[in-house]
Amino acid sequence: MEIIILPLFAYCVGSVSSAIIVCKTMGLSDPRTLGSRNPGATNVLRIGGRKAAAITLFGDVLKGFLPVLAAKFTTDSATIIAVVGGAAFLGHLFPLFFGFKGGKGVAAALGVFAGTSPAVTLILVSVWLAVAVIFRYSSVAALTAAACAPVLVLWLLPEMAYFFLALFIGTLLFWRHRANISRFMAGNENKIQL
């Protein structure tokens, strides 16, 4: 029963779009209509500033974190916990409540990893920050962290289910950032202001 109910709950939680809710609450334009048209924290930063972006980021991290935490309180099965993390992440990418058109998943992935392993999360955040500060490309920072995640999980966590979760998340992050990769290769990718 847990293998059905917990992932469904996680998917629904992941489907709540922090970016859209924050922008609507703060009187900003729908993030799907401006900037990169991506309902995520980086685009909210561009169109609404740091406060709106910080709230969006927190909300997106939380919706990855809370379902994993709930699963950990409910079961000891790493497989179920990993499936729950994957479901929350998929909810962000393909939200039930917003026409299955969601964000790219970086903050939601961070929340999933935070629920799974604080050590892995700390290293991934450090990687993201270092790359973002040096190169000032959010997408490059995110993809570098995504590439590191499966290796870190394999090194620091004993359960293979978490490795497959990291591989799944990393693969989807690269797929969701394919336009960013093309723009970066063409020299047209937008930089972030830190």
mmCIF file of the C-alpha atoms, coordinates in Angstrom:
data_MODEL
# 
_entry.id   MODEL 
# 
loop_
_atom_site.group_PDB 
_atom_site.id 
_atom_site.type_symbol 
_atom_site.label_atom_id 
_atom_site.label_alt_id 
_atom_site.label_comp_id 
_atom_site.label_asym_id 
_atom_site.label_entity_id 
_atom_site.label_seq_id 
_atom_site.pdbx_PDB_ins_code 
_atom_site.Cartn_x 
_atom_site.Cartn_y 
_atom_site.Cartn_z 
_atom_site.occupancy 
_atom_site.B_iso_or_equiv 
_atom_site.pdbx_formal_charge 
_atom_site.auth_seq_id 
_atom_site.auth_comp_id 
_atom_site.auth_asym_id 
_atom_site.auth_atom_id 
_atom_site.pdbx_PDB_model_num 
ATOM 1   C CA . MET A 1 1   ? 0.000  0.000  0.000   1.00 0.00 ? 1   MET A CA 1 
ATOM 2   C CA . GLU A 1 2   ? 2.849  2.401  0.872   1.00 0.00 ? 2   GLU A CA 1 
ATOM 3   C CA . ILE A 1 3   ? 4.385  1.923  -2.579  1.00 0.00 ? 3   ILE A CA 1 
ATOM 4   C CA . ILE A 1 4   ? 1.195  3.411  -4.095  1.00 0.00 ? 4   ILE A CA 1 
ATOM 5   C CA . ILE A 1 5   ? -0.005 6.006  -1.577  1.00 0.00 ? 5   ILE A CA 1 
ATOM 6   C CA . LEU A 1 6   ? 3.337  7.641  -0.738  1.00 0.00 ? 6   LEU A CA 1 
ATOM 7   C CA . PRO A 1 7   ? 4.449  8.243  -4.354  1.00 0.00 ? 7   PRO A CA 1 
ATOM 8   C CA . LEU A 1 8   ? 0.984  9.601  -5.260  1.00 0.00 ? 8   LEU A CA 1 
ATOM 9   C CA . PHE A 1 9   ? 1.174  11.988 -2.303  1.00 0.00 ? 9   PHE A CA 1 
ATOM 10  C CA . ALA A 1 10  ? 4.701  12.979 -3.350  1.00 0.00 ? 10  ALA A CA 1 
ATOM 11  C CA . TYR A 1 11  ? 3.661  13.611 -6.941  1.00 0.00 ? 11  TYR A CA 1 
ATOM 12  C CA . CYS A 1 12  ? 0.789  15.852 -5.812  1.00 0.00 ? 12  CYS A CA 1 
ATOM 13  C CA . VAL A 1 13  ? 3.054  17.818 -3.472  1.00 0.00 ? 13  VAL A CA 1 
ATOM 14  C CA . GLY A 1 14  ? 5.612  18.182 -6.263  1.00 0.00 ? 14  GLY A CA 1 
ATOM 15  C CA . SER A 1 15  ? 2.870  19.440 -8.568  1.00 0.00 ? 15  SER A CA 1 
ATOM 16  C CA . VAL A 1 16  ? 2.371  22.617 -6.531  1.00 0.00 ? 16  VAL A CA 1 
ATOM 17  C CA . SER A 1 17  ? 4.159  25.377 -8.472  1.00 0.00 ? 17  SER A CA 1 
ATOM 18  C CA . SER A 1 18  ? 5.928  27.668 -6.024  1.00 0.00 ? 18  SER A CA 1 
ATOM 19  C CA . ALA A 1 19  ? 6.938  30.082 -8.802  1.00 0.00 ? 19  ALA A CA 1 
ATOM 20  C CA . ILE A 1 20  ? 3.401  30.623 -10.055 1.00 0.00 ? 20  ILE A CA 1 
ATOM 21  C CA . ILE A 1 21  ? 1.943  30.944 -6.554  1.00 0.00 ? 21  ILE A CA 1 
ATOM 22  C CA . VAL A 1 22  ? 4.678  33.344 -5.372  1.00 0.00 ? 22  VAL A CA 1 
ATOM 23  C CA . CYS A 1 23  ? 4.389  35.532 -8.473  1.00 0.00 ? 23  CYS A CA 1 
ATOM 24  C CA . LYS A 1 24  ? 0.606  35.674 -8.232  1.00 0.00 ? 24  LYS A CA 1 
ATOM 25  C CA . THR A 1 25  ? 0.726  36.464 -4.489  1.00 0.00 ? 25  THR A CA 1 
ATOM 26  C CA . MET A 1 26  ? 3.349  39.200 -4.962  1.00 0.00 ? 26  MET A CA 1 
ATOM 27  C CA . GLY A 1 27  ? 1.551  40.802 -7.911  1.00 0.00 ? 27  GLY A CA 1 
ATOM 28  C CA . LEU A 1 28  ? 4.189  39.761 -10.451 1.00 0.00 ? 28  LEU A CA 1 
ATOM 29  C CA . SER A 1 29  ? 3.657  38.481 -13.958 1.00 0.00 ? 29  SER A CA 1 
ATOM 30  C CA . ASP A 1 30  ? 3.205  34.765 -14.529 1.00 0.00 ? 30  ASP A CA 1 
ATOM 31  C CA . PRO A 1 31  ? 6.772  33.395 -14.859 1.00 0.00 ? 31  PRO A CA 1 
ATOM 32  C CA . ARG A 1 32  ? 5.599  31.237 -17.759 1.00 0.00 ? 32  ARG A CA 1 
ATOM 33  C CA . THR A 1 33  ? 5.112  34.401 -19.831 1.00 0.00 ? 33  THR A CA 1 
ATOM 34  C CA . LEU A 1 34  ? 8.389  36.292 -19.203 1.00 0.00 ? 34  LEU A CA 1 
ATOM 35  C CA . GLY A 1 35  ? 12.122 35.691 -19.243 1.00 0.00 ? 35  GLY A CA 1 
ATOM 36  C CA . SER A 1 36  ? 12.945 32.058 -19.904 1.00 0.00 ? 36  SER A CA 1 
ATOM 37  C CA . ARG A 1 37  ? 9.247  31.222 -19.382 1.00 0.00 ? 37  ARG A CA 1 
ATOM 38  C CA . ASN A 1 38  ? 10.301 28.608 -16.879 1.00 0.00 ? 38  ASN A CA 1 
ATOM 39  C CA . PRO A 1 39  ? 8.371  28.490 -13.583 1.00 0.00 ? 39  PRO A CA 1 
ATOM 40  C CA . GLY A 1 40  ? 11.473 28.244 -11.422 1.00 0.00 ? 40  GLY A CA 1 
ATOM 41  C CA . ALA A 1 41  ? 13.506 30.308 -8.978  1.00 0.00 ? 41  ALA A CA 1 
ATOM 42  C CA . THR A 1 42  ? 16.086 31.532 -11.515 1.00 0.00 ? 42  THR A CA 1 
ATOM 43  C CA . ASN A 1 43  ? 13.413 32.983 -13.790 1.00 0.00 ? 43  ASN A CA 1 
ATOM 44  C CA . VAL A 1 44  ? 11.571 34.475 -10.808 1.00 0.00 ? 44  VAL A CA 1 
ATOM 45  C CA . LEU A 1 45  ? 14.867 36.127 -9.821  1.00 0.00 ? 45  LEU A CA 1 
ATOM 46  C CA . ARG A 1 46  ? 15.042 37.756 -13.241 1.00 0.00 ? 46  ARG A CA 1 
ATOM 47  C CA . ILE A 1 47  ? 11.455 39.008 -13.262 1.00 0.00 ? 47  ILE A CA 1 
ATOM 48  C CA . GLY A 1 48  ? 10.724 39.623 -9.587  1.00 0.00 ? 48  GLY A CA 1 
ATOM 49  C CA . GLY A 1 49  ? 13.961 40.048 -7.686  1.00 0.00 ? 49  GLY A CA 1 
ATOM 50  C CA . ARG A 1 50  ? 15.734 38.257 -4.873  1.00 0.00 ? 50  ARG A CA 1 
ATOM 51  C CA . LYS A 1 51  ? 12.918 38.104 -2.343  1.00 0.00 ? 51  LYS A CA 1 
ATOM 52  C CA . ALA A 1 52  ? 10.482 36.446 -4.745  1.00 0.00 ? 52  ALA A CA 1 
ATOM 53  C CA . ALA A 1 53  ? 13.207 34.091 -5.964  1.00 0.00 ? 53  ALA A CA 1 
ATOM 54  C CA . ALA A 1 54  ? 14.206 33.123 -2.419  1.00 0.00 ? 54  ALA A CA 1 
ATOM 55  C CA . ILE A 1 55  ? 10.604 32.276 -1.491  1.00 0.00 ? 55  ILE A CA 1 
ATOM 56  C CA . THR A 1 56  ? 10.219 30.281 -4.717  1.00 0.00 ? 56  THR A CA 1 
ATOM 57  C CA . LEU A 1 57  ? 13.457 28.435 -4.072  1.00 0.00 ? 57  LEU A CA 1 
ATOM 58  C CA . PHE A 1 58  ? 12.394 27.593 -0.525  1.00 0.00 ? 58  PHE A CA 1 
ATOM 59  C CA . GLY A 1 59  ? 9.007  26.332 -1.717  1.00 0.00 ? 59  GLY A CA 1 
ATOM 60  C CA . ASP A 1 60  ? 10.536 24.165 -4.446  1.00 0.00 ? 60  ASP A CA 1 
ATOM 61  C CA . VAL A 1 61  ? 13.107 22.670 -2.069  1.00 0.00 ? 61  VAL A CA 1 
ATOM 62  C CA . LEU A 1 62  ? 10.388 22.000 0.496   1.00 0.00 ? 62  LEU A CA 1 
ATOM 63  C CA . LYS A 1 63  ? 8.188  20.090 -1.951  1.00 0.00 ? 63  LYS A CA 1 
ATOM 64  C CA . GLY A 1 64  ? 11.065 17.729 -2.698  1.00 0.00 ? 64  GLY A CA 1 
ATOM 65  C CA . PHE A 1 65  ? 12.094 17.453 0.954   1.00 0.00 ? 65  PHE A CA 1 
ATOM 66  C CA . LEU A 1 66  ? 8.751  16.915 2.734   1.00 0.00 ? 66  LEU A CA 1 
ATOM 67  C CA . PRO A 1 67  ? 7.572  13.824 0.810   1.00 0.00 ? 67  PRO A CA 1 
ATOM 68  C CA . VAL A 1 68  ? 10.953 12.123 1.315   1.00 0.00 ? 68  VAL A CA 1 
ATOM 69  C CA . LEU A 1 69  ? 10.863 12.990 5.009   1.00 0.00 ? 69  LEU A CA 1 
ATOM 70  C CA . ALA A 1 70  ? 7.310  11.634 5.284   1.00 0.00 ? 70  ALA A CA 1 
ATOM 71  C CA . ALA A 1 71  ? 8.400  8.424  3.555   1.00 0.00 ? 71  ALA A CA 1 
ATOM 72  C CA . LYS A 1 72  ? 11.336 8.032  5.952   1.00 0.00 ? 72  LYS A CA 1 
ATOM 73  C CA . PHE A 1 73  ? 8.964  8.317  8.904   1.00 0.00 ? 73  PHE A CA 1 
ATOM 74  C CA . THR A 1 74  ? 6.640  5.753  7.329   1.00 0.00 ? 74  THR A CA 1 
ATOM 75  C CA . THR A 1 75  ? 9.020  3.080  6.031   1.00 0.00 ? 75  THR A CA 1 
ATOM 76  C CA . ASP A 1 76  ? 12.580 1.822  6.250   1.00 0.00 ? 76  ASP A CA 1 
ATOM 77  C CA . SER A 1 77  ? 12.559 0.732  2.614   1.00 0.00 ? 77  SER A CA 1 
ATOM 78  C CA . ALA A 1 78  ? 15.163 2.657  0.608   1.00 0.00 ? 78  ALA A CA 1 
ATOM 79  C CA . THR A 1 79  ? 13.360 1.608  -2.565  1.00 0.00 ? 79  THR A CA 1 
ATOM 80  C CA . ILE A 1 80  ? 10.071 3.179  -1.477  1.00 0.00 ? 80  ILE A CA 1 
ATOM 81  C CA . ILE A 1 81  ? 11.853 6.321  -0.245  1.00 0.00 ? 81  ILE A CA 1 
ATOM 82  C CA . ALA A 1 82  ? 13.683 6.604  -3.584  1.00 0.00 ? 82  ALA A CA 1 
ATOM 83  C CA . VAL A 1 83  ? 10.446 6.129  -5.546  1.00 0.00 ? 83  VAL A CA 1 
ATOM 84  C CA . VAL A 1 84  ? 8.809  8.831  -3.412  1.00 0.00 ? 84  VAL A CA 1 
ATOM 85  C CA . GLY A 1 85  ? 11.705 11.204 -4.150  1.00 0.00 ? 85  GLY A CA 1 
ATOM 86  C CA . GLY A 1 86  ? 11.410 10.474 -7.864  1.00 0.00 ? 86  GLY A CA 1 
ATOM 87  C CA . ALA A 1 87  ? 7.644  11.056 -7.754  1.00 0.00 ? 87  ALA A CA 1 
ATOM 88  C CA . ALA A 1 88  ? 8.030  14.446 -6.029  1.00 0.00 ? 88  ALA A CA 1 
ATOM 89  C CA . PHE A 1 89  ? 10.620 15.426 -8.636  1.00 0.00 ? 89  PHE A CA 1 
ATOM 90  C CA . LEU A 1 90  ? 8.339  14.317 -11.495 1.00 0.00 ? 90  LEU A CA 1 
ATOM 91  C CA . GLY A 1 91  ? 5.510  16.352 -9.958  1.00 0.00 ? 91  GLY A CA 1 
ATOM 92  C CA . HIS A 1 92  ? 7.643  19.472 -10.259 1.00 0.00 ? 92  HIS A CA 1 
ATOM 93  C CA . LEU A 1 93  ? 8.566  18.724 -13.877 1.00 0.00 ? 93  LEU A CA 1 
ATOM 94  C CA . PHE A 1 94  ? 5.073  17.641 -14.927 1.00 0.00 ? 94  PHE A CA 1 
ATOM 95  C CA . PRO A 1 95  ? 2.638  19.231 -12.444 1.00 0.00 ? 95  PRO A CA 1 
ATOM 96  C CA . LEU A 1 96  ? -0.853 17.834 -12.322 1.00 0.00 ? 96  LEU A CA 1 
ATOM 97  C CA . PHE A 1 97  ? -2.290 21.240 -11.379 1.00 0.00 ? 97  PHE A CA 1 
ATOM 98  C CA . PHE A 1 98  ? -0.582 23.290 -14.111 1.00 0.00 ? 98  PHE A CA 1 
ATOM 99  C CA . GLY A 1 99  ? -1.118 21.385 -17.344 1.00 0.00 ? 99  GLY A CA 1 
ATOM 100 C CA . PHE A 1 100 ? 1.925  19.122 -16.813 1.00 0.00 ? 100 PHE A CA 1 
ATOM 101 C CA . LYS A 1 101 ? 4.225  22.062 -17.685 1.00 0.00 ? 101 LYS A CA 1 
ATOM 102 C CA . GLY A 1 102 ? 6.591  22.638 -14.797 1.00 0.00 ? 102 GLY A CA 1 
ATOM 103 C CA . GLY A 1 103 ? 10.054 23.841 -13.935 1.00 0.00 ? 103 GLY A CA 1 
ATOM 104 C CA . LYS A 1 104 ? 13.407 22.300 -14.680 1.00 0.00 ? 104 LYS A CA 1 
ATOM 105 C CA . GLY A 1 105 ? 13.673 20.643 -11.300 1.00 0.00 ? 105 GLY A CA 1 
ATOM 106 C CA . VAL A 1 106 ? 16.914 21.888 -9.758  1.00 0.00 ? 106 VAL A CA 1 
ATOM 107 C CA . ALA A 1 107 ? 15.449 23.122 -6.446  1.00 0.00 ? 107 ALA A CA 1 
ATOM 108 C CA . ALA A 1 108 ? 13.029 20.197 -6.179  1.00 0.00 ? 108 ALA A CA 1 
ATOM 109 C CA . ALA A 1 109 ? 15.967 17.831 -6.746  1.00 0.00 ? 109 ALA A CA 1 
ATOM 110 C CA . LEU A 1 110 ? 17.865 19.633 -3.998  1.00 0.00 ? 110 LEU A CA 1 
ATOM 111 C CA . GLY A 1 111 ? 14.935 19.016 -1.659  1.00 0.00 ? 111 GLY A CA 1 
ATOM 112 C CA . VAL A 1 112 ? 14.864 15.328 -2.553  1.00 0.00 ? 112 VAL A CA 1 
ATOM 113 C CA . PHE A 1 113 ? 18.597 15.015 -1.858  1.00 0.00 ? 113 PHE A CA 1 
ATOM 114 C CA . ALA A 1 114 ? 18.214 16.999 1.391   1.00 0.00 ? 114 ALA A CA 1 
ATOM 115 C CA . GLY A 1 115 ? 15.644 14.482 2.581   1.00 0.00 ? 115 GLY A CA 1 
ATOM 116 C CA . THR A 1 116 ? 17.816 11.588 1.477   1.00 0.00 ? 116 THR A CA 1 
ATOM 117 C CA . SER A 1 117 ? 21.270 12.688 2.705   1.00 0.00 ? 117 SER A CA 1 
ATOM 118 C CA . PRO A 1 118 ? 22.402 15.973 4.287   1.00 0.00 ? 118 PRO A CA 1 
ATOM 119 C CA . ALA A 1 119 ? 26.042 15.125 3.455   1.00 0.00 ? 119 ALA A CA 1 
ATOM 120 C CA . VAL A 1 120 ? 25.322 14.662 -0.254  1.00 0.00 ? 120 VAL A CA 1 
ATOM 121 C CA . THR A 1 121 ? 23.239 17.835 -0.232  1.00 0.00 ? 121 THR A CA 1 
ATOM 122 C CA . LEU A 1 122 ? 25.977 19.922 1.368   1.00 0.00 ? 122 LEU A CA 1 
ATOM 123 C CA . ILE A 1 123 ? 28.492 18.821 -1.254  1.00 0.00 ? 123 ILE A CA 1 
ATOM 124 C CA . LEU A 1 124 ? 26.046 19.392 -4.131  1.00 0.00 ? 124 LEU A CA 1 
ATOM 125 C CA . VAL A 1 125 ? 25.212 22.898 -2.882  1.00 0.00 ? 125 VAL A CA 1 
ATOM 126 C CA . SER A 1 126 ? 28.938 23.637 -2.585  1.00 0.00 ? 126 SER A CA 1 
ATOM 127 C CA . VAL A 1 127 ? 29.503 22.441 -6.160  1.00 0.00 ? 127 VAL A CA 1 
ATOM 128 C CA . TRP A 1 128 ? 26.574 24.539 -7.438  1.00 0.00 ? 128 TRP A CA 1 
ATOM 129 C CA . LEU A 1 129 ? 27.773 27.655 -5.614  1.00 0.00 ? 129 LEU A CA 1 
ATOM 130 C CA . ALA A 1 130 ? 31.381 27.291 -6.740  1.00 0.00 ? 130 ALA A CA 1 
ATOM 131 C CA . VAL A 1 131 ? 30.436 26.845 -10.399 1.00 0.00 ? 131 VAL A CA 1 
ATOM 132 C CA . ALA A 1 132 ? 27.788 29.614 -10.255 1.00 0.00 ? 132 ALA A CA 1 
ATOM 133 C CA . VAL A 1 133 ? 30.215 32.108 -8.680  1.00 0.00 ? 133 VAL A CA 1 
ATOM 134 C CA . ILE A 1 134 ? 33.051 31.275 -11.083 1.00 0.00 ? 134 ILE A CA 1 
ATOM 135 C CA . PHE A 1 135 ? 31.087 31.025 -14.339 1.00 0.00 ? 135 PHE A CA 1 
ATOM 136 C CA . ARG A 1 136 ? 27.798 32.837 -13.459 1.00 0.00 ? 136 ARG A CA 1 
ATOM 137 C CA . TYR A 1 137 ? 25.623 30.372 -15.353 1.00 0.00 ? 137 TYR A CA 1 
ATOM 138 C CA . SER A 1 138 ? 22.852 28.804 -13.289 1.00 0.00 ? 138 SER A CA 1 
ATOM 139 C CA . SER A 1 139 ? 22.377 26.036 -15.837 1.00 0.00 ? 139 SER A CA 1 
ATOM 140 C CA . VAL A 1 140 ? 26.073 25.083 -15.886 1.00 0.00 ? 140 VAL A CA 1 
ATOM 141 C CA . ALA A 1 141 ? 26.125 25.018 -12.075 1.00 0.00 ? 141 ALA A CA 1 
ATOM 142 C CA . ALA A 1 142 ? 22.996 22.855 -11.960 1.00 0.00 ? 142 ALA A CA 1 
ATOM 143 C CA . LEU A 1 143 ? 24.253 20.397 -14.563 1.00 0.00 ? 143 LEU A CA 1 
ATOM 144 C CA . THR A 1 144 ? 27.654 20.105 -12.907 1.00 0.00 ? 144 THR A CA 1 
ATOM 145 C CA . ALA A 1 145 ? 25.960 19.260 -9.603  1.00 0.00 ? 145 ALA A CA 1 
ATOM 146 C CA . ALA A 1 146 ? 23.609 16.838 -11.384 1.00 0.00 ? 146 ALA A CA 1 
ATOM 147 C CA . ALA A 1 147 ? 26.572 15.047 -12.940 1.00 0.00 ? 147 ALA A CA 1 
ATOM 148 C CA . CYS A 1 148 ? 28.261 14.763 -9.536  1.00 0.00 ? 148 CYS A CA 1 
ATOM 149 C CA . ALA A 1 149 ? 25.152 13.501 -7.704  1.00 0.00 ? 149 ALA A CA 1 
ATOM 150 C CA . PRO A 1 150 ? 25.189 9.803  -8.717  1.00 0.00 ? 150 PRO A CA 1 
ATOM 151 C CA . VAL A 1 151 ? 28.900 9.507  -7.894  1.00 0.00 ? 151 VAL A CA 1 
ATOM 152 C CA . LEU A 1 152 ? 28.436 11.172 -4.501  1.00 0.00 ? 152 LEU A CA 1 
ATOM 153 C CA . VAL A 1 153 ? 25.429 9.015  -3.673  1.00 0.00 ? 153 VAL A CA 1 
ATOM 154 C CA . LEU A 1 154 ? 27.292 5.850  -4.672  1.00 0.00 ? 154 LEU A CA 1 
ATOM 155 C CA . TRP A 1 155 ? 30.205 6.928  -2.470  1.00 0.00 ? 155 TRP A CA 1 
ATOM 156 C CA . LEU A 1 156 ? 28.271 8.125  0.605   1.00 0.00 ? 156 LEU A CA 1 
ATOM 157 C CA . LEU A 1 157 ? 25.081 6.034  0.717   1.00 0.00 ? 157 LEU A CA 1 
ATOM 158 C CA . PRO A 1 158 ? 24.949 2.242  1.009   1.00 0.00 ? 158 PRO A CA 1 
ATOM 159 C CA . GLU A 1 159 ? 21.622 1.706  -0.760  1.00 0.00 ? 159 GLU A CA 1 
ATOM 160 C CA . MET A 1 160 ? 21.638 1.265  -4.551  1.00 0.00 ? 160 MET A CA 1 
ATOM 161 C CA . ALA A 1 161 ? 18.071 2.616  -4.725  1.00 0.00 ? 161 ALA A CA 1 
ATOM 162 C CA . TYR A 1 162 ? 19.444 6.077  -3.947  1.00 0.00 ? 162 TYR A CA 1 
ATOM 163 C CA . PHE A 1 163 ? 22.051 5.765  -6.685  1.00 0.00 ? 163 PHE A CA 1 
ATOM 164 C CA . PHE A 1 164 ? 19.328 4.986  -9.231  1.00 0.00 ? 164 PHE A CA 1 
ATOM 165 C CA . LEU A 1 165 ? 17.295 7.925  -7.897  1.00 0.00 ? 165 LEU A CA 1 
ATOM 166 C CA . ALA A 1 166 ? 20.286 10.255 -8.403  1.00 0.00 ? 166 ALA A CA 1 
ATOM 167 C CA . LEU A 1 167 ? 20.860 8.836  -11.892 1.00 0.00 ? 167 LEU A CA 1 
ATOM 168 C CA . PHE A 1 168 ? 17.158 9.307  -12.741 1.00 0.00 ? 168 PHE A CA 1 
ATOM 169 C CA . ILE A 1 169 ? 17.121 12.893 -11.450 1.00 0.00 ? 169 ILE A CA 1 
ATOM 170 C CA . GLY A 1 170 ? 20.419 13.746 -13.154 1.00 0.00 ? 170 GLY A CA 1 
ATOM 171 C CA . THR A 1 171 ? 19.287 12.365 -16.495 1.00 0.00 ? 171 THR A CA 1 
ATOM 172 C CA . LEU A 1 172 ? 16.027 14.322 -16.382 1.00 0.00 ? 172 LEU A CA 1 
ATOM 173 C CA . LEU A 1 173 ? 17.850 17.500 -15.335 1.00 0.00 ? 173 LEU A CA 1 
ATOM 174 C CA . PHE A 1 174 ? 20.086 17.241 -18.394 1.00 0.00 ? 174 PHE A CA 1 
ATOM 175 C CA . TRP A 1 175 ? 17.041 16.586 -20.584 1.00 0.00 ? 175 TRP A CA 1 
ATOM 176 C CA . ARG A 1 176 ? 15.156 19.568 -19.125 1.00 0.00 ? 176 ARG A CA 1 
ATOM 177 C CA . HIS A 1 177 ? 18.196 21.796 -19.696 1.00 0.00 ? 177 HIS A CA 1 
ATOM 178 C CA . ARG A 1 178 ? 18.742 20.822 -23.335 1.00 0.00 ? 178 ARG A CA 1 
ATOM 179 C CA . ALA A 1 179 ? 17.756 24.328 -24.539 1.00 0.00 ? 179 ALA A CA 1 
ATOM 180 C CA . ASN A 1 180 ? 20.192 25.857 -22.023 1.00 0.00 ? 180 ASN A CA 1 
ATOM 181 C CA . ILE A 1 181 ? 22.930 23.554 -23.295 1.00 0.00 ? 181 ILE A CA 1 
ATOM 182 C CA . SER A 1 182 ? 22.244 24.659 -26.884 1.00 0.00 ? 182 SER A CA 1 
ATOM 183 C CA . ARG A 1 183 ? 22.274 28.327 -25.891 1.00 0.00 ? 183 ARG A CA 1 
ATOM 184 C CA . PHE A 1 184 ? 25.484 27.876 -23.916 1.00 0.00 ? 184 PHE A CA 1 
ATOM 185 C CA . MET A 1 185 ? 27.185 26.171 -26.869 1.00 0.00 ? 185 MET A CA 1 
ATOM 186 C CA . ALA A 1 186 ? 26.054 29.062 -29.097 1.00 0.00 ? 186 ALA A CA 1 
ATOM 187 C CA . GLY A 1 187 ? 27.252 31.671 -26.576 1.00 0.00 ? 187 GLY A CA 1 
ATOM 188 C CA . ASN A 1 188 ? 23.724 32.930 -25.881 1.00 0.00 ? 188 ASN A CA 1 
ATOM 189 C CA . GLU A 1 189 ? 23.018 31.556 -22.400 1.00 0.00 ? 189 GLU A CA 1 
ATOM 190 C CA . ASN A 1 190 ? 21.932 34.157 -19.830 1.00 0.00 ? 190 ASN A CA 1 
ATOM 191 C CA . LYS A 1 191 ? 24.222 34.790 -16.888 1.00 0.00 ? 191 LYS A CA 1 
ATOM 192 C CA . ILE A 1 192 ? 22.982 35.241 -13.340 1.00 0.00 ? 192 ILE A CA 1 
ATOM 193 C CA . GLN A 1 193 ? 23.720 38.166 -11.039 1.00 0.00 ? 193 GLN A CA 1 
ATOM 194 C CA . LEU A 1 194 ? 24.898 36.937 -7.654  1.00 0.00 ? 194 LEU A CA 1 
# 
